[in-house]
Amino acid sequence: MAAVLPRREQVEALPTGIDTVWHLAALNGTQNFYERPFDVVCCSTLPTIFLAEHYGRSGGLRRFLYAGTSEAYAATVARFGWPLPTDESVPLCIDDPANPRWSYAASKLHGEIATIQGGNAFGFEWSVARFHNAYGPRMGDKHIIPDFYDRMKQGRYELYGHADTRSFLYIDDAVRATIAVGETPACANEIIHIGSDEEIVISDLARRMMALRGVDAPLGLHPSPKGSVARRLPDISKLKALTGYERRVTLDRGLEATARFYLDGELPAMLD
């Protein structure tokens, strides 16, 4: 099903007199990248342009915070061996524009540029919060953690991209970090990585998800889709230095809270 594409008049109908814009919306989810790439491009690109222009022209905007993504630099790490942990100086790169996977990365890369240049054009401060695998309840079903929980419910323990690594940040910590970036004066006109500094192999992640629910079963291991990144680990020292942020939720606590939502149908309270 095609998405209803954003239109300029929809944004122009939004109220003015706003001092901060938190622009977190996009069409995300790995399956969407492959199945609906044009929708992903439109829904992750057009709103950024429209919002920056609308609120830039209206005046009074204190900060425009844009939700970036580690996908925007993923090809730099894969192609050129950029060091991990990866800091904000990493060049952005699109590996293969013909591969639909890069629909999201390219549109979010474009969004960073649109945000920064919108700020330059209209004179507002901006922040790019570049997220790295935030997870938790109500994150849909197009990401690796809810996708694997869905297979667990079916008794299917199939895993794709088992040898890749990622660093996962529970949603409550991601929210705390985002608010800190948006409200800290030192974060104005800065790109800041938001994520966890704990790297984990995907097969180990799946086994921890199973162990937390007392499941002992063999894993069916499959390679990654073409274009998937082998490793991802952010350097979050800039986030910590500018905001004093520290992660509060361990991976096991976050996975158990997420399991309660996807396996038990419960919405857990916010974790301290």
N, C-alpha and C positions, 0 to 999 in steps of 0.2 A: 504494500500500500504506500503510495506516494505521500510525502509529508505536505502539510499546508504551509507553503513558503511564506516567510515573513515579508510584510510590505511596509514601505516607508510611512504610509498614513497611519498604520497601527502604532508605530513609535511616536509619531507626531501628536497622537491623541493622549500620550502619557502626560501626567502633571509636570509642570515646571516648578521652580523654586526649590529644587532638590540640591543638597550640598554634597551628597556622596552617592555614587552609583556603584553597586556591587554586581558586576556583569559575570554571572556564573553559568549562564544558559548556553547549551550546545546540544547537538544530537550526537550522543556519545555511545559507546558500546562496540566492542571488537566485531561482533557479528554484523552490526550496522555498517561498519566500514566496508565490509565485503559485499553486503547485500543491497545497500542503499547509498552508494557513494555520492551521487549527485545531491540527494537530500542532505547528506552530511555536510557537503561543501556549502550549500545555500544556507542551511540553518545554523551553521557555525561561523559564517562570514558576514552575511547581510546585517544581522542585528547589531554587530559591533560597529559597523559603519554608521548605521542609522542612529544608534544611541550616542556615539561620540559627537556626531553632528548636531543632533537635537539638543543635548544638554550643553554642548560647547557653545552653541549659538544663544541658548537661553540665558547664559551667564550665571554666576553665583556658585558654580560647581567647585567644591573643595578638593575632591579626589574621585578619580575614575579607576576602580579596581577591576582588572581583567583576569579571568581564570585561564591561564595558559596551561600547557601540558608538556611533559617530558618527551612525548612523541615528536615534538618539533625538532629535537636534536638527536633523536634515536639513531638516525642514519650516520651521524658524525661519529658516534661511538662504534657502530658496526663497521663502517667503511674505513675509517681512518685511525681506529684504535685510540680514540680520545680517552684519557685516563679516568678511572673510577676511584673513589667517588667523584662525581662530575659537578663542577661548580657552574656559576652563572656566566662565566666567560666563554663557554662552549659555543662554537658557531652552529647556527641552525642549518639543517640540511634535509633535502627530500631525496630519497634513494632512487625511486622509480616512479615517475608520475603516471605510468601506465598501470601500475598495480593499485587496485582500488583501496587497499589498506591505507595508502598515504593520503586519502581524501581528508581524513580528520587532521593529521599532522600538518598538512599544507594549509588548511583553512585556519587552524589555530596559530600557525606561524604568521600567517597574514594578519590575524587578529592582533598579535603583539605589535606589529608594525602600524596597523591602523590606530591602535590605542595611543602609541607613543607619538605618532605624527598628528593625530587628532589633538593631543595635548599641546603640541608645539603650535598647531594652527590656531587653536582657540584659547590658549593660555591657561589650561587647567593642569593640575598635578595628576599623575597617574601612578599606578603600581601594577606590575605583572606578577601574580602569584602563580608560579609554575608548578602544578601539582604532579605528584608521582604516586599513582595507584592508591588513591583513597578508597576505602571500602566500608561496608556496614549495612544495616537494615535499609530496606527501601531503595536499593541501588539498581532495581530492574533485574533483568536476567541475562544481560548480554556481556557480562564480565566473568572472569575465570572463577572467582569464589562462588557467586550464586549459581553459576553454571554447573560447577562440580557438586554443590549441595543438591541441585536438582537431580543429578545422576545418582547421588547417594540415596535419595528418596526412591529411585527406581531400582536400586540394587545393582547399578552399573557403575563400575569403578574404572572408567576410561579417562585418560588424561592426555591432553595435547600440549605440546611444548614442555615436556617434562624436564628437560635438561636446562631450560632457561632459568634465569634468576630475576627476581623482582624484590622491591622493598615496599611493604604495605603499611599504610597509615590509617588507623581507625577514624571514622567520620568525626567523632567528638574532638579528637586532637586536630583534625584537619580544620574544623570550624574555629577552634581556638586560635590556631595559627593564622587563619585567614583574617579574623577580626583584628588580631595583633598587627598584621601587615597593613590593613586598611586604616587603622587608627594611630599608628606610630608615625610621628613626623619624619623620622629618619628614613622611613621606607618610601617616602615620596620620590617619584621618578627613578625607581629602582626595580629591577627584575630579581625576584627572590624565589628560591627553590623551597617548596613545601613537601615534606615526605618524611620517611623514616630512614635512619642510618643502619638499619638491620637488613642485610641482604639474605635472601633465602632461595634455595633451589625449588622449583615448582613441584617436583615430586615429593620433596620434604614437606612442603606446604600441604599437599593433599594428605599425606600420612598424618600430619598433625590434626587436620580437620577430622579425619577418620578416628584417630585415637581419642580425641575429645568426646566422641560419641560412642566409644567402646567398640568400634568396628575394626575387625582384623580380617582383611581380605586382600588378595593380590591385585595389583594395579595393572591395567592395560596401558602400556606406555606408547604414545604416538608422537611423531615429530611435530614441530611448529608449522603453522601455515607459512607460505612464502612471504618474506618481508618481515617476519617477526624478529624482534631484537633479542640477542642471546643474553645480554646482561643489562641491568639497570640498577643504579645505586646513586642517589643524589648526595652531594655535599651540602649539608644544611647549616654550616657554620655561620653563614651570613644571616640567616633567619634568627639563629640564637643570639648572635652578637647585637643585632639591631633591635630585637624585641624582648630578649630574655626568655624566649619560648623553650620549653622542655616537654617532651612527650610524656604522657601520663598513663596511657593504656597499652599494656603489653600485647603482643600478637595473640597469645592464647586467650586472654580476656576478650579481645576484640572478636576473635573467631567464634568464641562461645556465644557472645551476644548476637552475632550475626546468624549463627545456627539457630538460636531461639526464634528468630524471625522467620527464616526460610524453612526450617524443619518442623518447628512447633507452632508457628502462626502467632507468636507473641511479639509485641513491640517493647524491647527492653528500655528501661530508664537510662538517662544519660550517665555515662561512666565518669567517675572522678579521676 
